[in-house]
Amino acid sequence: MCPPDFFGVAYIINPWMEGHYARTDADKARAQWLGLRQIIERHAVVSILPAHEGLPDLVFTANAGLVKGQKVLLSRFRCPERRQEQEIDRAWFVQNGFAPIDPPPNVFFEGAGDALYDPSRDLYWVGHGFRSDRDFAPLLEAALDARAVELTLVDPRFYHLDTCLCPLPGGYLMYFPGAFDAASREKIESRVPPSRRIAVGEQDAVQFCCNAVSLDDLAIMNDASEALQDRLCEAGLTPVLTPLSEFLKAGGAAKCLTLDL
Ligand code: ARG
């Protein structure tokens, strides 16, 4: 995780940021970020990437890269506004003993924001349409010696895959069907049986429920309706709600603020 010392909305690169330019509350953001960190620290060890002035989105460490074992497939950001983050991320990974792999030149990839490991199926769900490049899946397969399934995002509000899809333990998959094209919904439906699909409605989706940190049996998220909380409990999971409204203004929530190492 990276503390929100310099977090804010300083440019507009997704629809959530519109209308929020310079409108985040630094104290509230810090309190919300600490709330998330404290919940995670009860179940995992948190390593810190120091914040950098002038890089307001560095808090969203999900976009630093994609880690598998000691390997890290580094990000190459589509938006020039975030490209300076790359060398800071790379330096952190090297200092902490990870072996960095660069995406091929001119290929965009936004890390764990667009590539989610599904432990029940031993595959990565890989998103494209807004940020990471189409056809990134075979590159990921080669770089990380893994299987990947490509999904096409069609709703600009759900521009990273982790804003609309979340693999959960027990073979469950929470997702917002409206964020995907028909072929991608079919790919999901052919691999995840109906009893294991947790399809959420738009009201939950815009609260970033799918941007959940899945840790042990917990699904840590900004917010969820009673119905969704009940559904998660039926699946043997424990929804943990922790408000992250300041980060929603930048288009991110719980999962975006973390990177699974
Ligand atoms: N403002 C950031 C951007 O648009 C938010 C990134 C959220 N990260 C994520 N993994 N969804 O790039």
Residues whose N, C-alpha, C, O or C-beta is under 5 A from the ligand:
A	BS01	LIG	I13 N14 D57 F60 A62 N63 G113 H160 D162 A250 G251 G252 C256
